[in-house]
Amino acid sequence: QVQLIESGGGLVQAGGSLRLSCAASGRTFSNYAIGWFRQAPRKEREFVARITRSGGRTYYADSVKDRFTISRDNANNTVYLQMNSLKPEDKAVYYCAADPRSPTAVRGVRTSMYDYWGQGTQVTVSS
């Protein structure tokens, strides 16, 4: 099966930045839409950002819009999440996920749309 591995998490002060990476195996990576989700303790997993198969369309949760940027490098089978102006409420485990069934759809907020998930990377933001 397809494997996804997140990296780049860590500890930053409020207002700082981090760049998360999602490295994927599989020759069909470029055919998938990729989403980022996050989950804080005792909270449901929530949608953060999505990029379509072509990479030309992106979609963001209102809570991160204008602060986070999703991008992809298909040649290296990698998707990135650039996070700027981080807030304490951004603290969570961040997961990337692959959607092979609706790769051209722009809006993709439901976890059920994604068939493959990474194990997550921790992001901590101090106040």
C-alpha positions, 0 to 999 in steps of 0.5 A, spaced: 500 500 500 501 507 499 506 509 505 506 517 507 511 519 512 510 526 515 516 530 518 518 537 520 514 538 526 517 541 533 517 547 538 516 554 536 514 560 539 507 564 537 508 568 531 514 563 528 514 558 522 515 551 521 515 547 514 512 540 514 513 535 509 509 529 507 514 524 503 510 518 499 511 512 496 508 509 490 509 511 482 502 514 482 503 519 487 502 525 482 495 522 481 492 523 488 490 529 491 493 530 498 490 533 504 493 535 511 489 534 518 491 535 525 488 533 531 489 536 538 488 532 545 481 530 546 479 533 540 476 530 533 481 530 527 480 537 523 481 539 516 487 544 515 489 544 507 488 540 501 492 540 494 489 537 488 492 532 483 495 538 478 497 542 484 494 548 481 488 548 486 488 549 494 483 549 499 484 551 506 480 551 513 478 558 515 482 557 521 489 557 517 487 561 511 492 566 510 497 563 514 498 556 511 500 554 504 500 547 501 504 545 495 507 539 492 513 537 488 511 531 484 518 529 482 520 528 489 513 525 491 513 530 497 507 535 499 509 541 504 505 545 509 508 552 510 506 554 517 507 562 518 504 566 524 503 560 528 498 560 534 498 556 541 491 553 538 495 550 532 498 545 537 496 538 535 499 532 531 499 533 524 497 528 519 498 528 511 493 523 507 492 521 500 485 521 496 485 517 490 478 517 488 477 525 487 483 527 485 481 533 482 476 536 487 478 542 490 474 541 497 476 535 501 474 536 508 472 529 510 477 524 513 473 519 509 475 521 502 482 519 504 485 512 503 492 513 506 494 516 512 501 518 515 503 517 522 503 524 524 508 529 526 507 533 533 507 541 532 507 545 539 507 552 539 508 556 546 505 562 548 
